[in-house]
Amino acid sequence: MAKLKVYRTAIGFHDAYVAAPSKKAALQAWGSKADLFARGMAALVEDPALSVAPLAAPGEVVRLSRGTRDEQIAALPKAATKRARVVEEDDEAAPRAAKRVVRKVVPKPDRGALDKAEAALEAAEVAHTAEAEALQARIRKLETEYRALRKVQAARVAELEAARRVADAAYREVVAAASE
């Protein structure tokens, strides 16, 4: 078996480590189609302390957080960390209105109408399917009745034609006897 090496790449606020025999195998484990090593976005791990967890599970991606939540927020650009200004309660110089924290709360969009419309659409589709199936059943029943009726009618026509032939033969006999 090939010697395993530990590789690392950044994924959001985490580092993804994988123990693999080659860079290509590491890229496959991460699901990357691009060569992250050539772009400088992945590297070989040389720290033995960071290699322990990945070597315990070769071929599996091990995600480790890069710092605490506060460190991650501090690393964000300043525009991303804007917060509402909070004035200390004991600050006598601050005007009373500034002591209140004013945060603009953007409500989540209401999905009620969308959910209701989707439920109505689904109910209509179920009802339409049931109606179509009931109609198809009626059509099959009518086709069966139609075939049975045609058989009865054909038998009746055959009986009537036989009776006509008998009556015709009898008539011809009477006509022939009368003309003799």
C-alpha positions in Angstrom: 0.0 0.0 0.0 1.2 3.5 -0.8 2.4 5.8 1.9 -0.4 8.1 3.0 0.2 11.9 3.1 -2.2 14.4 4.8 -3.5 17.3 2.6 -5.5 20.3 3.7 -7.8 22.8 1.9 -10.0 25.6 3.2 -13.8 25.1 3.0 -15.6 28.1 4.5 -14.7 28.5 8.1 -13.3 25.0 8.2 -10.2 23.2 7.0 -10.8 19.9 5.2 -8.0 17.3 5.9 -7.7 14.0 4.1 -5.1 11.3 4.3 -4.5 10.1 0.7 -1.6 8.5 -1.3 -1.5 11.3 -3.8 -2.7 14.8 -4.6 -5.1 13.4 -7.2 -6.7 11.1 -4.6 -7.0 14.0 -2.2 -8.8 16.1 -4.8 -11.1 13.2 -5.5 -11.9 12.9 -1.8 -12.7 16.6 -1.6 -14.9 16.3 -4.8 -12.8 18.9 -6.6 -12.5 19.0 -10.3 -10.0 21.8 -10.2 -6.3 21.4 -9.2 -6.4 23.2 -5.9 -2.7 22.6 -5.3 -1.8 24.5 -8.5 -4.0 27.4 -7.4 -2.4 27.5 -4.0 -5.7 26.6 -2.3 -4.5 23.2 -0.9 -1.2 22.0 0.6 0.6 19.1 2.2 0.3 19.1 6.0 3.6 18.8 7.8 2.3 19.4 11.4 2.1 15.9 13.1 -0.6 17.1 15.5 -2.9 18.0 12.5 -2.2 14.7 10.8 -3.5 12.4 13.6 -7.3 12.6 12.8 -7.0 12.2 9.0 -4.6 9.3 9.3 -7.1 7.6 11.6 -9.6 7.6 8.8 -7.7 7.4 5.5 -9.6 8.6 2.4 -12.3 10.4 4.5 -12.5 14.2 4.7 -12.0 15.4 8.2 -13.3 19.0 8.8 -11.8 21.1 11.6 -12.9 24.6 12.5 -10.4 27.4 11.9 -10.7 29.2 15.2 -13.6 30.2 17.4 -16.7 31.9 16.3 -15.5 35.3 17.6 -12.1 34.9 15.7 -14.0 34.1 12.5 -16.2 37.1 12.9 -13.2 39.3 13.7 -11.6 38.1 10.5 -14.5 39.2 8.3 -14.3 42.5 6.4 -15.6 45.5 8.4 -18.7 45.9 6.2 -19.8 42.4 7.0 -19.6 43.0 10.8 -21.6 46.2 11.0 -23.9 46.0 14.0 -26.4 48.4 15.5 -24.7 51.0 17.8 -25.2 50.2 21.4 -24.7 53.0 23.9 -23.8 52.1 27.5 -26.6 52.7 29.9 -24.3 54.6 32.3 -23.1 57.0 29.6 -24.6 60.3 30.9 -23.6 62.3 27.8 -25.5 60.2 25.4 -29.0 61.5 24.6 -31.9 59.3 25.7 -32.9 58.4 22.2 -29.4 57.1 21.4 -29.5 54.7 24.3 -32.1 52.6 22.6 -30.8 50.0 20.3 -32.4 50.4 16.9 -32.2 47.4 14.7 -34.1 47.1 11.5 -35.6 43.7 11.5 -36.3 42.3 8.1 -39.1 39.8 8.5 -38.8 36.5 6.6 -41.0 36.5 3.6 -44.3 34.9 4.3 -44.6 31.5 2.6 -48.3 31.1 3.6 -49.7 32.1 0.2 -47.1 29.9 -1.6 -47.7 26.9 0.7 -51.5 27.4 0.3 -51.2 27.6 -3.5 -48.9 24.5 -3.7 -51.4 22.6 -1.4 -54.3 23.6 -3.6 -52.4 22.6 -6.8 -51.5 19.2 -5.3 -55.1 18.6 -4.2 -56.4 19.6 -7.6 -53.9 17.1 -9.3 -55.1 14.3 -7.0 -58.7 15.2 -7.6 -58.2 15.4 -11.4 -56.4 12.0 -11.4 -59.2 10.4 -9.5 -61.8 12.0 -11.8 -59.9 10.8 -14.9 -59.6 7.3 -13.5 -63.4 7.2 -12.6 -64.2 8.3 -16.2 -61.8 5.7 -17.7 -63.6 3.0 -15.6 -67.0 4.2 -16.9 -65.6 4.1 -20.4 -64.4 0.5 -20.0 -67.8 -0.4 -18.5 -69.7 1.2 -21.4 -67.4 -0.5 -23.9 -68.2 -3.9 -22.3 -72.0 -3.1 -22.3 -71.7 -2.0 -26.0 -69.9 -5.3 -27.0 -72.6 -7.3 -25.1 -75.4 -5.3 -26.8 -73.9 -5.9 -30.3 -73.8 -9.6 -29.6 -77.4 -9.7 -28.5 -78.4 -7.6 -31.6 -76.4 -9.8 -33.9 -78.1 -12.9 -32.5 -81.5 -11.3 -32.9 -80.8 -10.2 -36.4 -79.6 -13.8 -37.2 -82.9 -15.2 -35.8 -85.0 -12.7 -37.8 -83.1 -13.5 -41.0 -83.7 -17.2 -40.4 -87.4 -16.5 -39.9 -87.5 -14.4 -43.0 -85.8 -17.1 -45.0 -88.4 -19.6 -43.8 -91.3 -17.2 -44.5 -89.8 -16.5 -48.0 -89.5 -20.2 -48.7 -93.1 -20.8 -47.6 -94.3 -17.8 -49.7 -92.5 -19.1 -52.8 -94.1 -22.5 -52.3 -97.5 -21.0 -52.1 -96.9 -18.8 -55.2 -95.5 -21.8 -57.1 -98.4 -24.0 -56.1 -100.9 -21.3 -57.1 -99.3 -20.7 -60.5 -99.4 -24.4 -61.4 
